Each structure stands twice: as C-alpha cells, then as structure tokens.
Amino acid sequence: MPSAPPPDWVIARRRAVGDRIRVARLDRNFTQERLAERAGVDRQAINRIEQGHQSPKLDTLLLLADALGMPLSALV
C-alpha cells in the first residue's frame, strides 16, 4: 500500500532546507559536482535536495554541512 504524500508544510520546509544548501553552495562558488565530491554524495542527490524533491537523510545533511564548512543548524 503506497504511503500518503507529506503535508504541504513538510514540503515547504524541505524546499527551505534545499534553498539554504543552494545559497551556501553558491556563496562558496561551488558547483553541485564540487559539493558532491567534497561531501561524498551523488551530484543528482544534491540536485534533488536543492529542488526539494528528496528529503535528505541526517547523515547526508551532516556531510553537506561539513563540506560547506558550516554547522548543521544553519542548514535546517
């Protein structure tokens, strides 16, 4: 049985996290590919996270925060 889609507020917050990751990446002049390499994450995953199409796991958020040189709390 398929699960119900998340509520709108969850989707909005997911997009906000993706926006913060994108802004931090661009502030550092990183491409998605460079951030993916630094974090050890797939580039397509970065794209899906930034677009709000994928909910990142905590481990991925920790890797991204470290690669961006910022605390996790700045992303979430």
Secondary structure, DSSP 8 states (H G I E B T S, - for coil): -------HHHHHHHHHHHHHHHHHHHHTT--HHHHHHHHT--HHHHHHHHHTSS---HHHHHHHHHHHTS-HHHH-
